[in-house]
Amino acid sequence: MSLLLTCPAGLEDLVRGDLLERDEVRSVLAGPGTVRCDSAVERDRLPAMVDRVAVPLDLPDDGGTAAETASAVGEIPWDSYGLGASVTFRVHLPGSAEQKRRAGIIDAVQDRLGWRNDPSHWAVNLDLSREATQSGSARAELGPWAWAARYGAFERLPATTPGPVSAGLVRLAKLQDGQTLLDVCGGVGTVPVLDGMLRVGRSISVDNDGASVAAARHNIASHGLGGRVEVIEADAADLPLPDGSVDRVVSDLPFGKRIGSNELNRTLYPAILREIERVLTADGRCVLLSDDKRVFAESVAKARGLKIVGERVIRYNGVTPTAYIVRRSRRPKSRGRMSPGQASGRTKISP
Ligand SMILES: C[S@@+](CC[C@H](N)C(=O)[O-])C[C@H]1O[C@@H](n2cnc3c(N)ncnc32)[C@H](O)[C@@H]1O
């Protein structure tokens, strides 16, 4: 059984590391944002950074005949994917010139496997586009294994962080059970809600936008996380939280494109960092995503009490922001002196 796992580019090593560490599943890097496993993986054991899951299809470069396609689909051990008795499918073969061919494949698959063609409620999406077959990456995508099916629907807004990207940020934060996570720009709450589903501990979502806060409340309730994840409508530059009360800050900051501006970030980032420095525990860790890289680096440099200890570029939906790992560069004044290790410079992030 072979599976192709898609994740945001830049997180492949974390996906592979988790598969190996948790379930001894070996995998290879199949391309940017794609990991291939050649042994069984359970749906519920997939790392949360995995977005889509597909079974590779062995087809000739020209796609083959409709009967050959149905035969390649028929060779897959479908019982192992828990799709149930009545499987719905669609065929992705774009272009009006392909209409006849698509119809032939639909008929052949229905005849051979007894599946039902349902383009809007499919469990299997046969990606047979010319580019896919010619590059040897024709595949059958498994709808019930996709991120949205595994973690449930989220109310979203245009700036919402995709679930698998949020999962990558949470993964980089190295949270332990019982710790407190804070998202200072929580939006619809994707990061804290996901954290609430993966871990035991407190998660707080702060945002100053009423619509985002309302959506976050909805997402918390729809995921059954009331009482576990809190939402606070507040300014990230003036957090209503006590000093030293947060173990991890994980946030997708405004990039200054869709939300705010680069000019605004020049004052917003330093103000947010000042508050983070205040509420973070002495050994706290932050994972802060930004595409306004210069302003972010300059703001941390000016913060004095914080330093960047690692960076990782993540690519998704046409953007390539950096996830910065930020720690204290010295202990808070009231809590003693800086240890020698804390003075060290920036390093590449280890998984
Ligand atoms: C990139 S979005 C974060 C998206 C979020 N991770 C989600 O999944 O919805 C940035 C968020 O920062 C919020 N924001 C901007 N300025 C803020 C401020 N001063 N205080 C708190 N939140 C702020 C915006 O309302 C927006 O929801």
PDBQT file of the ligand as one rigid body, heavy atoms in Angstrom, charges set to zero:
ROOT
HETATM    1  C1  LIG A 401      -2.980  36.303   9.463  1.00  0.00    +0.000 C 
HETATM    2  S1  LIG A 401      -4.381  36.620  10.414  1.00  0.00    +0.000 S 
HETATM    3  C2  LIG A 401      -4.345  35.298  11.551  1.00  0.00    +0.000 C 
HETATM    4  C3  LIG A 401      -5.230  34.232  11.138  1.00  0.00    +0.000 C 
HETATM    5  C4  LIG A 401      -5.496  33.206  12.187  1.00  0.00    +0.000 C 
HETATM    6  N1  LIG A 401      -4.338  32.371  12.484  1.00  0.00    +0.000 N 
HETATM    7  C5  LIG A 401      -6.668  32.356  11.717  1.00  0.00    +0.000 C 
HETATM    8  O1  LIG A 401      -6.491  31.192  11.375  1.00  0.00    +0.000 OA
HETATM    9  O2  LIG A 401      -7.750  32.924  11.588  1.00  0.00    +0.000 OA
HETATM   10  C6  LIG A 401      -3.911  37.956  11.423  1.00  0.00    +0.000 C 
HETATM   11  C7  LIG A 401      -4.934  38.318  12.482  1.00  0.00    +0.000 C 
HETATM   12  O3  LIG A 401      -4.380  39.366  13.278  1.00  0.00    +0.000 OA
HETATM   13  C8  LIG A 401      -5.454  40.135  13.752  1.00  0.00    +0.000 C 
HETATM   14  N2  LIG A 401      -4.901  41.411  14.240  1.00  0.00    +0.000 N 
HETATM   15  C9  LIG A 401      -4.379  42.447  13.538  1.00  0.00    +0.000 A 
HETATM   16  N3  LIG A 401      -3.957  43.407  14.380  1.00  0.00    +0.000 NA
HETATM   17  C10 LIG A 401      -4.204  42.972  15.639  1.00  0.00    +0.000 A 
HETATM   18  C11 LIG A 401      -3.995  43.514  16.931  1.00  0.00    +0.000 A 
HETATM   19  N4  LIG A 401      -3.424  44.713  17.112  1.00  0.00    +0.000 N 
HETATM   20  N5  LIG A 401      -4.377  42.791  17.996  1.00  0.00    +0.000 NA
HETATM   21  C12 LIG A 401      -4.961  41.575  17.853  1.00  0.00    +0.000 A 
HETATM   22  N6  LIG A 401      -5.181  41.008  16.651  1.00  0.00    +0.000 NA
HETATM   23  C13 LIG A 401      -4.814  41.691  15.551  1.00  0.00    +0.000 A 
HETATM   24  C14 LIG A 401      -6.386  40.242  12.563  1.00  0.00    +0.000 C 
HETATM   25  O4  LIG A 401      -7.701  40.582  12.958  1.00  0.00    +0.000 OA
HETATM   26  C15 LIG A 401      -6.279  38.833  11.975  1.00  0.00    +0.000 C 
HETATM   27  O5  LIG A 401      -7.298  38.013  12.449  1.00  0.00    +0.000 OA
ENDROOT
TORSDOF 0
